[in-house]
């Protein structure tokens, strides 16, 4: 599966970078995430409960950040096991740019594979669920960034 996209966030690049590396913010934004803990400078362990069509499973996995270029970009890669439901693994290149003062465009390019019962569900369903989850994550993340950005505070006054 491949997926690309971008979202414009209401904060400067440094604020977005900090939030992209904050386990509490990420846990609150990732659909189904039950826990997310930092394991060092460049890694996390996570537990997430995911439902894909008729298959529901709790995935346990690890995430590693590499090619770090703060506050511009990084590569994120991970893998998770969901018991009989199967596995998922993949990665993404995440890039931040400032198209205008007070906003940041986050661009992502994802490549992932699934196996086990998940793979048997078919590519269209998997792609549809993955897009829905990505859209939900970025909607949640945009709200989290807006709550703390100075621009959001000025608009509220």
LUMDRENNU-275063 format. One line per field, with one value per atom (N, C-alpha, C): atom name; x, y, z. Coordinates in nm, 3 decimals. Layout:
<recs>
atom: [CA  ...]
X: [X  ...]
Y: [Y  ...]
Z: [Z  ...]
</recs>
This chain:
<recs>
atom: [N  CA  C  N  CA  C  N  CA  C  N  CA  C  N  CA  C  N  CA  C  N  CA  C  N  CA  C  N  CA  C  N  CA  C  N  CA  C  N  CA  C  N  CA  C  N  CA  C  N  CA  C  N  CA  C  N  CA  C  N  CA  C  N  CA  C  N  CA  C  N  CA  C  N  CA  C  N  CA  C  N  CA  C  N  CA  C  N  CA  C  N  CA  C  N  CA  C  N  CA  C  N  CA  C  N  CA  C  N  CA  C  N  CA  C  N  CA  C  N  CA  C  N  CA  C  N  CA  C  N  CA  C  N  CA  C  N  CA  C  N  CA  C  N  CA  C  N  CA  C  N  CA  C  N  CA  C  N  CA  C  N  CA  C  N  CA  C  N  CA  C  N  CA  C  N  CA  C  N  CA  C  N  CA  C  N  CA  C  N  CA  C  N  CA  C  N  CA  C  N  CA  C  N  CA  C  N  CA  C  N  CA  C  N  CA  C  N  CA  C  N  CA  C  N  CA  C  N  CA  C  N  CA  C  N  CA  C  N  CA  C  N  CA  C  N  CA  C  N  CA  C  N  CA  C  N  CA  C  N  CA  C  N  CA  C  N  CA  C  N  CA  C  N  CA  C  N  CA  C  N  CA  C  N  CA  C  N  CA  C  N  CA  C  N  CA  C  N  CA  C  N  CA  C  N  CA  C  N  CA  C  N  CA  C  N  CA  C  N  CA  C  N  CA  C  N  CA  C  N  CA  C  N  CA  C  N  CA  C  N  CA  C  N  CA  C  N  CA  C  N  CA  C  N  CA  C  N  CA  C  N  CA  C  N  CA  C  N  CA  C  N  CA  C  N  CA  C  N  CA  C  N  CA  C  N  CA  C  N  CA  C  N  CA  C  N  CA  C  N  CA  C  N  CA  C  N  CA  C  N  CA  C  N  CA  C  N  CA  C  N  CA  C  N  CA  C  N  CA  C  N  CA  C  N  CA  C  N  CA  C  N  CA  C  N  CA  C  N  CA  C  N  CA  C  N  CA  C  N  CA  C  N  CA  C  N  CA  C  N  CA  C  N  CA  C  N  CA  C  N  CA  C  N  CA  C  N  CA  C  N  CA  C  N  CA  C  N  CA  C  N  CA  C  N  CA  C  N  CA  C  N  CA  C  N  CA  C  N  CA  C  N  CA  C  N  CA  C  N  CA  C  N  CA  C  N  CA  C  N  CA  C  N  CA  C  N  CA  C]
X: [0.084  0.000  0.089  0.050  0.120  0.016  0.056  -0.035  0.048  0.002  0.068  -0.037  0.007  -0.086  -0.016  -0.093  -0.040  -0.153  -0.114  -0.210  -0.143  -0.219  -0.167  -0.212  -0.115  -0.139  -0.122  -0.201  -0.202  -0.093  0.033  0.143  0.273  0.375  0.505  0.570  0.671  0.736  0.795  0.857  0.919  0.812  0.698  0.589  0.539  0.520  0.472  0.575  0.704  0.810  0.806  0.795  0.791  0.672  0.555  0.435  0.447  0.516  0.535  0.625  0.698  0.789  0.745  0.623  0.571  0.480  0.521  0.441  0.298  0.277  0.141  0.052  0.104  0.026  -0.004  0.098  0.078  -0.021  -0.011  -0.104  -0.248  -0.269  -0.404  -0.456  -0.366  -0.407  -0.422  -0.350  -0.352  -0.481  -0.565  -0.688  -0.659  -0.726  -0.712  -0.589  -0.504  -0.380  -0.410  -0.364  -0.384  -0.263  -0.144  -0.023  0.084  0.170  0.283  0.392  0.502  0.611  0.740  0.813  0.942  1.043  1.126  1.225  1.367  1.382  1.513  1.495  1.605  1.600  1.519  1.519  1.461  1.364  1.298  1.206  1.091  0.988  0.868  0.821  0.749  0.674  0.527  0.441  0.300  0.210  0.090  -0.018  -0.141  -0.201  -0.319  -0.422  -0.547  -0.656  -0.717  -0.718  -0.759  -0.868  -0.967  -1.071  -1.069  -1.048  -1.046  -1.150  -1.264  -1.372  -1.413  -1.415  -1.455  -1.341  -1.221  -1.104  -1.074  -1.073  -1.038  -0.921  -0.818  -0.700  -0.628  -0.551  -0.464  -0.323  -0.266  -0.132  -0.031  0.079  0.192  0.307  0.372  0.478  0.579  0.674  0.779  0.790  0.833  0.849  0.987  1.056  1.189  1.192  1.255  1.275  1.418  1.436  1.571  1.579  1.697  1.720  1.664  1.684  1.629  1.696  1.616  1.662  1.570  1.584  1.494  1.506  1.402  1.260  1.200  1.276  1.233  1.174  1.236  1.188  1.245  1.180  1.234  1.166  1.229  1.172  1.124  1.003  0.947  0.920  0.966  0.941  0.897  0.815  0.765  0.708  0.682  0.619  0.537  0.429  0.342  0.286  0.264  0.206  0.067  -0.030  -0.167  -0.218  -0.128  -0.170  -0.224  -0.338  -0.395  -0.441  -0.462  -0.504  -0.394  -0.269  -0.159  -0.059  0.006  0.109  0.099  0.161  0.173  0.314  0.372  0.502  0.511  0.590  0.603  0.679  0.673  0.744  0.689  0.735  0.690  0.799  0.806  0.889  0.797  0.827  0.746  0.829  0.773  0.844  0.759  0.823  0.754  0.807  0.717  0.756  0.664  0.711  0.631  0.586  0.462  0.413  0.376  0.343  0.304  0.339  0.352  0.383  0.271  0.310  0.212  0.146  0.191  0.137  0.249  0.223  0.321  0.247  0.307  0.253  0.330  0.258  0.317  0.283  0.386  0.369  0.417  0.341  0.381  0.372  0.464  0.472  0.490  0.385  0.380  0.388  0.459  0.460  0.446  0.348  0.323  0.278  0.297  0.248  0.179  0.083  0.014  0.015  0.005  0.002  -0.098  -0.123  -0.217  -0.360  -0.454  -0.596  -0.620  -0.542  -0.559  -0.537  -0.436  -0.405  -0.516  -0.588  -0.695  -0.818  -0.826  -0.943  -0.944  -0.829  -0.824  -0.770  -0.701  -0.633  -0.724  -0.840  -0.930  -0.976  -1.015  -1.061  -0.946  -0.828  -0.712  -0.678  -0.673  -0.641  -0.743  -0.872  -0.979  -0.967  -0.942  -0.927  -0.803  -0.692  -0.568  -0.587  -0.657  -0.682  -0.770  -0.873  -0.962  -0.884  -0.796  -0.716  -0.619  -0.557  -0.465  -0.540  -0.657  -0.737  -0.774  -0.813  -0.850  -0.729  -0.613  -0.492  -0.462  -0.463  -0.426  -0.530  -0.657  -0.759  -0.733  -0.706  -0.676  -0.548  -0.446  -0.318  -0.332  -0.410  -0.433  -0.500  -0.597  -0.663  -0.564  -0.477  -0.377  -0.279  -0.237  -0.144  -0.213  -0.338  -0.411  -0.434  -0.450  -0.474  -0.357  -0.236  -0.118  -0.049  -0.090  -0.018  -0.057  0.040  0.011  -0.094  -0.094  -0.192  -0.334  -0.351  -0.483  -0.525  -0.431  -0.461  -0.505  -0.436  -0.473  -0.610  -0.643  -0.774  -0.886  -0.859  -0.960  -0.991  -0.898  -0.922  -1.013]
Y: [-0.117  0.000  0.123  0.220  0.349  0.458  0.562  0.672  0.799  0.907  1.036  1.140  1.246  1.354  1.469  1.571  1.687  1.754  1.823  1.896  2.025  2.134  2.262  2.280  2.307  2.319  2.463  2.507  2.646  2.680  2.650  2.678  2.684  2.743  2.749  2.610  2.595  2.466  2.408  2.491  2.442  2.384  2.450  2.400  2.266  2.254  2.129  2.019  2.051  1.952  1.899  1.989  1.948  1.856  1.891  1.809  1.673  1.668  1.542  1.446  1.497  1.415  1.400  1.442  1.437  1.314  1.213  1.091  1.114  1.210  1.236  1.290  1.381  1.436  1.328  1.251  1.145  1.041  0.999  0.898  0.949  1.077  1.134  1.145  1.154  1.175  1.047  0.942  0.818  0.740  0.714  0.639  0.501  0.470  0.340  0.322  0.425  0.411  0.403  0.296  0.278  0.322  0.309  0.358  0.387  0.482  0.519  0.571  0.501  0.538  0.556  0.659  0.686  0.585  0.528  0.428  0.480  0.605  0.665  0.788  0.839  0.960  0.940  0.818  0.798  0.681  0.647  0.534  0.539  0.461  0.450  0.305  0.263  0.138  0.177  0.104  0.142  0.020  0.044  -0.055  0.017  -0.041  0.021  -0.086  -0.056  -0.147  -0.097  -0.184  -0.146  -0.243  -0.187  -0.271  -0.244  -0.350  -0.341  -0.439  -0.388  -0.475  -0.566  -0.698  -0.792  -0.827  -0.780  -0.816  -0.705  -0.742  -0.648  -0.708  -0.627  -0.680  -0.570  -0.610  -0.519  -0.542  -0.436  -0.444  -0.389  -0.461  -0.414  -0.397  -0.281  -0.259  -0.156  -0.136  -0.039  0.056  0.177  0.282  0.342  0.363  0.423  0.545  0.651  0.772  0.773  0.808  0.815  0.931  0.956  1.067  1.197  1.218  1.337  1.465  1.561  1.693  1.797  1.817  1.907  2.051  2.125  2.089  2.068  2.005  1.994  1.859  1.748  1.619  1.505  1.389  1.264  1.148  1.032  0.909  0.830  0.780  0.701  0.561  0.460  0.323  0.242  0.143  0.064  -0.068  -0.149  -0.278  -0.315  -0.387  -0.428  -0.566  -0.636  -0.770  -0.765  -0.826  -0.828  -0.968  -1.058  -1.196  -1.262  -1.331  -1.402  -1.308  -1.181  -1.084  -1.060  -1.075  -1.056  -0.952  -0.893  -0.795  -0.678  -0.569  -0.453  -0.399  -0.353  -0.287  -0.187  -0.084  0.016  0.137  0.241  0.363  0.481  0.598  0.721  0.826  0.908  1.027  1.143  1.216  1.329  1.455  1.553  1.678  1.797  1.895  2.018  2.135  2.224  2.347  2.459  2.583  2.699  2.775  2.752  2.825  2.969  2.995  3.130  3.145  3.269  3.296  3.239  3.166  3.113  2.982  2.923  2.793  2.703  2.574  2.475  2.370  2.332  2.223  2.098  1.993  1.862  1.773  1.719  1.629  1.490  1.387  1.251  1.160  1.064  0.965  0.830  0.749  0.626  0.503  0.402  0.273  0.168  0.077  -0.022  -0.154  -0.260  -0.392  -0.455  -0.541  -0.615  -0.763  -0.847  -0.992  -1.056  -1.185  -1.258  -1.232  -1.239  -1.218  -1.082  -0.982  -0.848  -0.849  -0.919  -0.924  -0.992  -1.083  -1.155  -1.067  -0.953  -0.866  -0.793  -0.781  -0.715  -0.574  -0.539  -0.410  -0.290  -0.295  -0.178  -0.146  -0.248  -0.225  -0.173  -0.235  -0.191  -0.047  -0.013  0.124  0.223  0.185  0.273  0.299  0.193  0.208  0.289  0.263  0.336  0.486  0.518  0.660  0.723  0.651  0.702  0.728  0.635  0.652  0.768  0.782  0.895  1.027  1.034  1.156  1.190  1.089  1.111  1.158  1.094  1.135  1.282  1.322  1.460  1.561  1.523  1.612  1.631  1.521  1.529  1.608  1.585  1.653  1.803  1.840  1.983  2.050  1.981  2.037  2.052  1.952  1.958  2.073  2.093  2.202  2.336  2.346  2.473  2.514  2.416  2.448  2.518  2.498  2.554  2.663  2.683  2.780  2.923  3.016  3.156  3.213  3.169  3.218  3.183  3.060  3.018  3.102  3.135  3.215  3.355  3.413  3.547  3.549  3.444  3.436  3.425  3.359  3.338  3.467  3.564  3.687  3.783]
Z: [0.000  0.000  0.000  -0.081  -0.084  -0.062  0.009  0.036  0.052  -0.009  0.006  0.040  0.102  0.133  0.200  0.224  0.297  0.371  0.478  0.559  0.604  0.604  0.652  0.796  0.881  1.025  1.070  1.169  1.213  1.316  1.282  1.374  1.296  1.358  1.293  1.291  1.208  1.187  1.317  1.399  1.523  1.617  1.630  1.714  1.664  1.532  1.473  1.497  1.480  1.502  1.645  1.741  1.882  1.906  1.852  1.872  1.802  1.688  1.617  1.694  1.791  1.870  2.016  2.047  2.183  2.196  2.276  2.288  2.336  2.427  2.477  2.366  2.285  2.175  2.073  2.036  1.937  1.985  2.110  2.163  2.155  2.188  2.183  2.039  1.942  1.803  1.721  1.757  1.680  1.713  1.613  1.638  1.699  1.809  1.873  1.960  1.970  2.046  2.196  2.259  2.402  2.482  2.424  2.491  2.387  2.420  2.335  2.427  2.429  2.519  2.441  2.476  2.413  2.467  2.377  2.418  2.401  2.373  2.350  2.265  2.214  2.132  2.004  1.952  1.819  1.810  1.921  1.912  2.011  1.978  2.060  2.058  2.160  2.157  2.173  2.105  2.104  2.113  2.165  2.164  2.109  2.007  1.946  1.913  1.940  1.907  1.776  1.677  1.542  1.495  1.424  1.364  1.214  1.137  0.991  0.940  0.896  0.852  0.967  0.943  1.049  1.146  1.118  1.199  1.299  1.427  1.533  1.609  1.633  1.701  1.776  1.874  1.946  1.893  1.837  1.780  1.878  1.892  1.973  1.876  1.883  1.787  1.830  1.742  1.767  1.649  1.680  1.580  1.597  1.485  1.489  1.398  1.445  1.366  1.315  1.189  1.131  1.034  0.983  0.890  0.945  1.076  1.141  1.091  1.052  1.008  1.073  1.206  1.278  1.230  1.216  1.222  1.084  0.994  0.855  0.815  0.860  0.813  0.896  0.883  0.933  0.863  0.876  0.825  0.946  0.939  1.048  0.994  1.067  1.024  1.145  1.119  1.230  1.186  1.288  1.263  1.385  1.360  1.469  1.446  1.556  1.553  1.614  1.547  1.597  1.622  1.662  1.689  1.563  1.575  1.461  1.350  1.383  1.282  1.180  1.222  1.129  1.176  1.078  1.109  1.012  1.051  0.964  0.980  0.870  0.877  0.764  0.788  0.685  0.734  0.654  0.689  0.612  0.653  0.588  0.596  0.495  0.496  0.530  0.637  0.681  0.662  0.591  0.562  0.603  0.666  0.708  0.627  0.585  0.515  0.559  0.543  0.581  0.458  0.412  0.295  0.329  0.456  0.499  0.646  0.689  0.829  0.917  1.022  1.116  1.075  0.964  0.926  0.875  0.880  0.835  0.753  0.641  0.561  0.593  0.636  0.663  0.544  0.481  0.367  0.408  0.372  0.406  0.284  0.280  0.174  0.243  0.245  0.323  0.231  0.279  0.213  0.323  0.310  0.415  0.355  0.434  0.395  0.516  0.487  0.593  0.555  0.659  0.636  0.730  0.710  0.794  0.749  0.845  0.814  0.751  0.795  0.737  0.587  0.542  0.399  0.320  0.384  0.316  0.291  0.359  0.343  0.210  0.148  0.018  0.026  -0.080  -0.089  -0.078  -0.141  -0.138  0.003  0.079  0.216  0.303  0.291  0.368  0.334  0.205  0.163  0.217  0.211  0.258  0.409  0.487  0.632  0.665  0.594  0.619  0.591  0.483  0.452  0.559  0.602  0.706  0.835  0.873  0.995  0.982  0.864  0.841  0.850  0.787  0.793  0.937  1.015  1.155  1.236  1.214  1.284  1.256  1.129  1.096  1.143  1.145  1.202  1.351  1.422  1.565  1.589  1.506  1.523  1.497  1.395  1.367  1.487  1.550  1.670  1.784  1.803  1.911  1.889  1.766  1.734  1.752  1.711  1.720  1.866  1.955  2.096  2.162  2.111  2.177  2.096  1.970  1.889  1.925  1.922  1.949  1.854  1.728  1.632  1.676  1.728  1.776  1.897  1.984  2.100  2.059  1.961  1.915  1.850  1.774  1.710  1.811  1.923  2.026  2.103  2.102  2.180  2.110]
</recs>
